[in-house]
């Protein structure tokens, strides 16, 4: 299984952890994923993690997905959700 992601045939340049976050969101198929669940999936048990790390990866992914027709939505109190968004015509 390839762990590469592309949009419109263009390969997304993602770090290992950005790929992991995107993969978790894709696998949840429209269901919210909270920060602690994301943290468990992308960090090792013995790693010391800054509580803001997930927000940083989400921010970077949002920038890289901008204009792709896919967005990461924050559901306050629930977590993050990957959602299809219709592209707007210029």
Protein Blocks (a to p, Z undefined) as FASTA:
>chain_A
ZZbdceehiacdddfklmmmmmmmmmnnopacdfklmmmmmpcfklccdfklmmmmmmmm
mmmmgonlpacdddehklpcddddddddZZ
